[in-house]
Amino acid sequence: MAAVRTAAALSEHPLATHAVGECVGQLLEHVGTGADLLVVAVTPPLLGALDDVAGTARALLGPTVTLALGASSVLGGPREVDQRAAVSMFALGTGGAAPPSRPVRLWHHGTGPSGTAPDDDRWDGAAGTLLLFADAHSFPLEPLLDDLARRAPQLLVVGGTASAASHPGGNRLVLDDAAHTDGAVGVLLPPEVGVRAVVSQGGRPVGSPLTVTGTSAGPTGRSAVVTSLAGRPAADRRDEALDPLVGTTLEPARRACLLGRVVDERVVDVGRADLLARPVVGEGPDAGSLRVADEVAVGDTVQFLVRDATTAHEDLQELVGPESAAGALVLASSARGARLFGEPDHDAALVHEALDGAPVAGVVTGAEVGPVGGRSFVHGASATVVLFG
């Protein structure tokens, strides 16, 4: 693996020109020019200046690939800045010890699941890391991830959706010198750049793992109605798992439980990191059935989970605590932050401290992409931490 250098910077100056100067100065000091990757993010008050911010930083730093986007909040070091004017930057450099990073531009044709032309074979057998930022209104991430899981199982895919605006056409994505309001932009990092990722879904397993013994089709393509678990009505199994929480601090979380599906059925001792957490969205049409926002099949192993602030904190700490890295990019859900934890800076501060002050930057996303059980999925209310080096 190539040795990597990283740098992160955060400026809360309300003038874009001053904010760029502050951030670029910090990146020059720690990484210099010619980095392999530069990631730039701005909050909504500076969204109109994103093109200029990214263009100026690119001109001064000379990275191989530049990605930029707007986000409802940005992270830098142990800080998170929500809605107020802020610029966050992250740079990664290998000093020429790895093959060049490659810019990636994707858009949805409506003719195939991958978001690329049906005859595009560039992803067959691809390896390394794809960091991708998408506009949720115009680019479906889940079909792309399904396609890449088949065509490039060795490819790590991480990223998320832009969160600066909630209406179509309102988000802005920049790839090198071009700005876009739709599709997705990204970078393909070669395998020589060591990248790992952990996904904190914030769910605490309750009860025991269960085998799905009955399902029926859900109302949408990515949903299912689970009729029975381990030979009994699914709702009864849920109640069995959640009843011990009555009278505990987790009792409020019972109202919004999750179902975790084991992605890799070869796992013997199932832990929270093996479970793809999806909401239980309500009762099914048949007595005792549950509607789940996931594709669940007979024979799958599942376990119920609950999510609250304490569990989300412990989960992120458990995942990042044993790690060491030259730097990290945090992709955190807009459902987290002060809304979940009741205080600012939670995810940024925890990751920054866990990595002993290594450079940390990031963005708040509408949805996050990261691996569970050996392949990448789209998540909600999670935090994906991308670790470099």
C-alpha positions in Angstrom: 0.0 0.0 0.0 1.1 3.5 -0.8 1.9 5.8 2.2 -0.7 8.6 2.3 -0.8 12.1 3.7 -4.1 13.8 4.6 -5.1 17.2 5.7 -8.5 18.7 6.7 -9.6 22.3 7.1 -12.7 24.1 8.3 -13.5 27.8 8.0 -16.6 29.6 9.3 -15.8 32.9 7.7 -19.0 34.3 6.0 -17.0 35.5 3.0 -16.2 32.7 0.5 -12.9 34.3 -0.5 -11.6 34.5 3.1 -12.9 31.0 3.8 -11.0 29.5 0.8 -7.8 31.3 1.9 -8.0 29.9 5.4 -8.7 26.3 4.2 -6.2 26.3 1.4 -3.5 27.6 3.7 -4.0 24.7 6.1 -3.9 22.1 3.3 -0.8 23.5 1.7 1.0 23.3 5.1 0.2 19.6 5.6 -0.1 18.1 2.1 1.2 20.7 -0.3 0.3 20.8 -4.0 -0.5 17.9 -6.3 -2.7 15.9 -4.0 -4.5 12.8 -5.5 -7.9 14.0 -4.2 -9.5 17.2 -3.0 -13.0 17.2 -1.4 -14.7 20.5 -0.9 -18.0 21.1 0.8 -20.0 24.2 1.6 -23.1 24.9 3.7 -26.3 26.5 2.1 -25.3 30.1 2.7 -22.3 29.6 0.4 -23.9 27.2 -2.1 -24.0 30.0 -4.8 -20.3 30.4 -4.5 -19.5 26.6 -4.6 -18.1 26.8 -8.2 -15.8 29.6 -7.3 -14.7 28.0 -4.0 -13.9 24.7 -5.7 -12.3 26.3 -8.7 -10.0 28.6 -6.6 -9.0 25.7 -4.3 -8.3 23.5 -7.4 -6.1 26.2 -9.0 -4.1 26.8 -5.8 -3.7 23.1 -4.8 -3.5 21.4 -8.2 -5.1 18.0 -7.2 -5.6 15.2 -9.6 -9.3 15.1 -8.9 -11.6 17.6 -7.2 -15.0 16.8 -5.8 -17.2 19.5 -4.4 -20.8 19.6 -3.1 -23.3 21.5 -1.0 -24.4 20.1 2.3 -26.7 21.1 5.1 -23.8 20.8 7.5 -20.1 20.2 7.2 -17.5 18.7 9.5 -13.9 19.6 10.2 -11.7 18.3 13.0 -13.9 18.0 16.1 -16.5 20.5 14.8 -19.7 20.3 13.0 -21.2 23.5 11.5 -25.0 23.4 10.8 -26.6 25.9 8.3 -24.2 28.7 9.1 -21.7 29.7 6.5 -18.8 27.2 6.4 -16.3 25.6 4.1 -14.8 22.2 4.8 -11.9 20.7 2.8 -10.1 17.3 2.8 -7.0 16.4 0.8 -5.3 13.1 0.2 -1.9 12.7 -1.3 0.4 9.8 -2.0 3.3 11.7 -3.5 3.1 9.7 -6.7 3.4 6.4 -5.0 0.1 5.2 -6.4 -1.5 5.2 -9.9 -3.5 8.4 -10.7 -7.0 8.7 -9.3 -9.7 8.8 -11.9 -12.7 11.3 -12.1 -16.1 9.6 -12.4 -19.3 11.2 -13.8 -22.5 9.2 -13.8 -26.0 10.0 -14.8 -29.2 8.0 -15.0 -30.3 7.0 -18.5 -33.5 5.3 -17.5 -32.4 2.3 -19.8 -30.4 0.3 -17.3 -29.9 -0.2 -13.6 -26.3 1.0 -13.4 -26.8 4.7 -14.1 -24.3 4.3 -17.0 -24.7 3.2 -20.6 -25.7 -0.5 -20.8 -22.6 -1.3 -22.9 -20.2 0.5 -20.5 -17.8 -2.3 -19.4 -15.3 -0.1 -17.5 -16.6 -1.4 -14.2 -16.2 -5.1 -14.9 -13.7 -6.4 -12.4 -12.9 -2.9 -11.1 -11.0 -2.7 -7.7 -10.1 0.1 -5.3 -12.5 2.6 -3.9 -15.2 4.6 -5.5 -16.1 7.7 -3.5 -19.4 9.0 -5.0 -21.7 12.0 -4.3 -25.1 12.0 -5.9 -28.2 14.1 -6.4 -31.0 12.0 -4.9 -33.7 13.4 -7.1 -32.0 12.4 -10.4 -29.7 9.5 -9.6 -30.8 6.2 -8.1 -28.0 4.8 -6.0 -29.4 1.4 -5.1 -29.5 0.0 -8.6 -26.0 1.2 -9.2 -24.8 -0.6 -6.0 -26.6 -3.8 -7.0 -24.9 -3.6 -10.4 -21.4 -2.9 -9.0 -21.8 -5.7 -6.5 -22.2 -8.2 -9.4 -19.7 -6.6 -11.8 -17.0 -5.5 -9.4 -17.2 -7.3 -6.0 -13.8 -6.2 -5.0 -14.7 -2.5 -5.4 -15.4 -0.5 -2.1 -18.2 2.0 -2.7 -18.7 4.9 -0.2 -20.4 8.3 -0.4 -23.8 9.8 -0.1 -26.4 12.2 -1.4 -26.1 16.0 -1.4 -28.2 17.6 1.3 -27.9 21.4 0.6 -31.4 21.5 -1.0 -34.5 19.3 -0.7 -36.0 20.1 -4.2 -35.0 18.8 -7.6 -32.3 20.9 -9.2 -31.4 22.6 -6.0 -28.2 20.7 -5.2 -24.9 21.4 -6.8 -22.1 18.9 -7.5 -18.7 19.8 -8.9 -16.2 17.5 -10.6 -12.9 19.2 -11.5 -13.9 22.2 -13.6 -17.5 21.2 -14.3 -20.6 21.9 -12.2 -23.8 19.8 -12.3 -27.2 19.8 -10.7 -28.0 16.2 -11.5 -26.5 12.7 -11.6 -23.4 11.8 -9.5 -19.8 12.8 -9.4 -17.0 10.7 -7.9 -13.4 9.5 -7.9 -12.0 6.0 -8.4 -9.0 5.6 -6.1 -6.6 2.7 -7.1 -6.2 -0.3 -4.8 -2.7 1.0 -3.9 -4.4 3.7 -1.8 -5.4 1.9 1.4 -9.0 2.7 2.3 -11.3 1.1 4.8 -14.8 2.0 5.8 -17.1 1.4 8.8 -20.8 2.1 9.0 -22.4 3.0 12.2 -26.1 2.2 11.8 -26.8 3.0 15.4 -28.9 -0.1 16.1 -28.7 -2.3 19.2 -29.6 -6.0 18.5 -32.4 -7.3 20.8 -33.6 -10.8 21.1 -32.0 -13.5 19.1 -31.2 -14.1 15.4 -34.2 -15.6 13.7 -34.7 -17.4 10.4 -37.3 -16.0 8.0 -39.9 -18.7 7.4 -42.6 -16.8 5.5 -42.8 -13.7 3.2 -44.9 -12.1 0.6 -44.3 -9.3 -1.8 -44.1 -5.7 -0.4 -45.9 -2.7 -1.8 -42.7 -1.5 -3.5 -39.7 -3.2 -5.1 -37.4 -2.7 -2.1 -39.8 -3.9 0.6 -41.2 -7.1 1.8 -44.0 -8.4 4.1 -42.5 -10.8 6.6 -45.3 -13.2 7.7 -43.4 -15.5 10.0 -40.1 -15.8 11.8 -38.8 -19.1 13.1 -42.3 -20.6 12.4 -44.3 -18.0 14.4 -46.0 -14.8 13.3 -43.4 -12.0 12.7 -45.3 -9.5 15.0 -45.2 -12.0 17.9 -41.5 -12.5 17.5 -41.0 -8.7 17.5 -43.0 -8.3 20.7 -41.0 -11.1 22.3 -37.7 -9.3 21.4 -38.9 -5.8 22.5 -41.0 -6.6 25.7 -37.9 -6.8 27.9 -37.2 -3.1 27.1 -40.3 -2.0 29.0 -39.2 0.2 31.9 -35.7 0.7 30.5 -34.1 3.7 28.9 -34.6 2.0 25.5 -38.4 1.8 25.9 -39.1 4.8 23.6 -37.0 3.2 20.9 -39.5 0.3 20.7 -41.9 2.5 18.7 -39.4 2.7 15.8 -37.7 -0.7 15.8 -35.5 -2.0 12.9 -35.0 -5.4 11.3 -31.4 -6.3 10.7 -30.7 -8.8 7.9 -27.5 -10.8 7.9 -25.9 -10.0 4.5 -23.2 -12.7 4.7 -24.9 -15.9 5.8 -21.4 -17.5 6.4 -21.2 -15.5 9.6 -21.6 -17.7 12.7 -21.6 -15.2 15.6 -23.9 -12.4 14.4 -23.0 -9.0 15.6 -24.4 -5.5 14.9 -21.8 -5.0 12.2 -23.2 -8.0 10.3 -26.7 -6.7 10.1 -28.2 -4.4 7.4 -30.6 -2.4 9.4 -33.9 -1.4 7.8 -37.1 0.1 9.3 -40.1 -1.9 10.3 -42.6 0.4 8.7 -45.8 -1.1 10.1 -48.1 -4.0 10.2 -48.6 -6.1 7.1 -52.0 -6.9 5.4 -52.2 -10.3 7.1 -52.6 -10.8 10.9 -49.2 -11.0 12.6 -47.2 -9.8 9.6 -44.8 -6.9 9.4 -43.8 -4.6 6.5 -40.1 -4.0 6.2 -38.2 -1.6 4.0 -35.9 -4.2 2.7 -35.8 -7.2 0.3 -36.2 -10.2 2.7 -36.4 -13.8 1.5 -37.3 -17.1 3.2 -34.2 -18.5 4.7 -32.6 -15.2 5.6 -31.3 -14.6 9.1 -32.6 -11.5 10.8 -32.6 -9.8 14.2 -34.6 -6.9 15.6 -32.8 -3.7 16.6 -33.6 -0.5 18.4 -31.9 2.9 17.8 -31.5 5.8 20.2 -28.8 8.3 21.0 -27.0 6.1 23.5 -26.9 3.2 21.2 -25.8 5.3 18.2 -22.9 6.7 20.4 -21.8 3.3 21.6 -22.0 1.9 18.1 -19.9 4.5 16.5 -17.4 4.4 19.3 -17.2 0.6 19.1 -16.5 0.7 15.4 -14.0 3.6 15.2 -12.3 3.1 18.5 -10.0 0.2 17.5 -9.1 1.9 14.2 -6.0 4.0 13.3 -5.7 6.0 10.2 -3.8 8.9 8.5 -7.1 10.7 8.1 -10.9 10.2 7.8 -13.8 11.5 5.8 -17.1 11.3 7.7 -20.5 11.0 5.9 -23.2 11.5 8.5 -26.9 11.5 8.2 -29.0 14.6 8.6 -31.0 12.6 11.1 -28.0 12.6 13.5 -26.3 15.6 14.9 -28.0 17.7 17.6 -31.4 16.3 16.5 -30.4 12.8 17.7 -27.7 13.5 20.4 -29.1 16.8 21.8 -25.7 18.4 21.5 -23.5 19.7 18.6 -20.3 18.1 17.2 -21.0 14.5 18.3 -19.8 12.5 15.4 -16.9 14.8 14.4 -15.6 15.0 18.0 -15.9 11.2 18.6 -14.1 10.3 15.4 -11.4 13.0 15.8 -10.7 11.8 19.4 -10.8 8.1 18.4 -8.2 8.7 15.7 -5.9 10.7 18.1 -6.4 14.0 16.4 -5.8 12.7 12.8 -7.3 15.0 10.1 -11.0 14.6 9.9 -13.5 16.3 7.6 -16.9 15.4 6.2 -20.4 16.3 5.2 -23.9 15.7 6.4 -25.8 13.7 3.7 -29.4 12.8 2.9 -28.4 9.2 2.6 -25.1 7.4 3.2 -23.3 4.7 1.2 -21.0 2.2 2.9 -20.3 -1.5 3.4 -22.1 -4.0 5.5 -21.3 -7.7 5.3 -18.8 -7.3 2.4 -20.9 -5.1 0.0 -22.1 -1.5 0.0 -25.7 -0.3 0.6 -27.6 2.9 0.9 -28.2 3.7 4.6 -30.3 6.3 6.5 -29.7 7.8 10.0 -26.2 6.3 9.9 -22.5 7.5 9.8 -20.1 6.1 7.3 -16.5 6.7 8.3 -14.0 6.4 5.5 -10.5 5.7 6.8 -7.4 6.4 4.7 -4.0 4.9 5.3 
